[in-house]
Amino acid sequence: MTEYGLSRRQLIIADVVVAVAYAVLLLLSMPSDALIVVGLALPAAVRRLWPIPALGVVVVVSAIAVAVGALRDPLLATAYVLYIVALTCASSRPLSNRRLFGLAGSVGLVVLVLAMVAGAPAGRSDVTLVLTGVAAMYGAWMLGRVVRDRRAAAARAAQALAEQAVADERLRIARELHDIVAHSMGLIAVKAGVANHVLQVRPEEVADALSVIESTSRDALVELRHMLGLLRTSNEPADLAPPAGLAALPDLVARVESTGVRVELAVDVPEPLPEAVELTVHRIVQECLTNVTKHAHAHQCHVTVRGDANAVQVQVTDDGIGGAAVEGHGLIGIRERVSMYGGTYRAGPYDGGGFEVVVRLPVSA
């Protein structure tokens, strides 16, 4: 842990330098009290190593200095060590401690003012020095607690951000899994139903249905392996397919058309999109087409993807019965993806009949 951009070792060296300078100043003013000087300076040098023992030593030496009349400063060494104690030592009763030190500081300041009004010259009277030292210790303690509380708050905020990042990543993984599984299993279920229906009447179509089931399931396994590969903690390279994007839309459309829905695809994106945006566009189109095959009972569907340097727009319309108007997991997932990019989303019955989904995603610079 560092403070003010310095390492712990550098801070200890700084404390030693301060303690030596403080000892030199005291020796110049009280050369005959070398033991007291050492007793005041040494705890300041080791305050980060042993804060509680250092505080105990400096308090005892300061009391002796007051008793023998050798006090030359308002308990600066004690306040210097007390700051580290307040900063590093946890308190089991923080509210009681704050009240106690607040009361002590207030009493010290009041007595100091009364002493000065009574004629005790500031800086000369031992009483004035002691009371000023009480105020200095109070300030050092409160400063240490404030810094400690702010660091604790910053640590809690960082922990909250980390937990939120984990929650967001879990949501993203759940959304990806839903899109992959829902789309693939939807197509497989449709083609399996077709194969079972035409098995006796048109057995030649069964091979085509089984071919679509095979390719769809294989593609789903590749995408799942890609996602699981991204979650690996080992450094071993994985043989992964590239993530889905705009280039994969024709294959997606071809699989949907194999279910009997005619799909018209138009892609006009002159500028390359970021990989994350391309994946989001692919997943949105995939979810819309899944809803078309599973819920809308449509015969025709139009998919339009247009983009420029600022945004990309996805529009999917069908001529179905509008069964997808009920917002299920798919449409909720689309809305969540759009909200991640701060885009706009609209889904509902189409004016000419059927259902329409319109999404606009900003493209980050």
Secondary structure as GFF3:
##gff-version 3
##sequence-region A 1 365
A	DSSP	alpha_helix	8	29	.	.	.	ID=ss1
A	DSSP	alpha_helix	34	45	.	.	.	ID=ss2
A	DSSP	alpha_helix	51	67	.	.	.	ID=ss3
A	DSSP	alpha_helix	76	88	.	.	.	ID=ss4
A	DSSP	alpha_helix	94	117	.	.	.	ID=ss5
A	DSSP	alpha_helix	126	198	.	.	.	ID=ss6
A	DSSP	alpha_helix	204	230	.	.	.	ID=ss7
A	DSSP	three_ten_helix	246	248	.	.	.	ID=ss8
A	DSSP	alpha_helix	249	257	.	.	.	ID=ss9
A	DSSP	beta_strand	262	268	.	.	.	ID=ss10
A	DSSP	alpha_helix	275	291	.	.	.	ID=ss11
A	DSSP	pi_helix	292	296	.	.	.	ID=ss12
A	DSSP	beta_strand	300	307	.	.	.	ID=ss13
A	DSSP	beta_strand	311	318	.	.	.	ID=ss14
A	DSSP	three_ten_helix	323	325	.	.	.	ID=ss15
A	DSSP	alpha_helix	329	341	.	.	.	ID=ss16
A	DSSP	beta_strand	344	349	.	.	.	ID=ss17
A	DSSP	beta_strand	355	362	.	.	.	ID=ss18
###
